[in-house]
């Protein structure tokens, strides 16, 4: 398993948290998604043979939020 912690901007409420969690969790190979609203971070544990960081970043962007590099 691989773990990545991403800085994400634009999240302001629990609805935002659920949108990000649902979007990222839908990816094949993602086993855990933890969103810290106060810190504006998303920690994702995933199987690198089934998904990758660009796909995770795209899922967050598709949910309407910005991944900071």
N, C-alpha and C positions, 0 to 999 in steps of 0.2 A: 504494500500500500504506500501511496505517496500522499503527503499532506502539504497543502499550500495555504498561505494566509494572504489574502488580497485586501488592499485598501479600496473601499468603494464609497463614492460620494453620491449624494442625492437621497439617501434613506432618511426618513424623518419620523416614521411611526411603525407600529406593529404590522400594519397592512403592507408596508414596504418590506419588512422582514419576511413575511409570508410569501410575498411575490418572488423574492430572491431565493428563499428556501425551496419553494415549489419548482421554480425554473431549473435550478441546479440539480435538485434531487431527481428530476426526470431523466437526467442523462444516465445512460448505461455505464455502470462501473463506479458511480458515486455511492459511497457507503455512509457518509456523514457530512452534514452541513451545519455549521454553527455561525450564527450572525450576531455580532456585537454591535448593537445600534449606537451606543455611546461612543465606542472607539471607531465606528464606521469601518469595521473589518468583517470579512467573511472567511472562515476557516473551512476548507474542504478536504476530506479524505477520499481518495479515489484510487482505482486500479488503473495504472498508467497503460496497461495493455488494452483497455476498453475505451478510455477517453483521455483527453489531454487538456492542458491549461488553456490553449486557444478556444476549445469548445466550452469550457467553463466560463471564460471571460465573455464569450458570445452569448451564453445563456443569461448572464447578468445584464449585459447590454440589451438583450431582447426583453428583459423584464423592465427596462426603462432607467437603468442606473449606469454610472460611469465607473469603470475600473481604472484606478490611478496607477500609473507605472512607477 
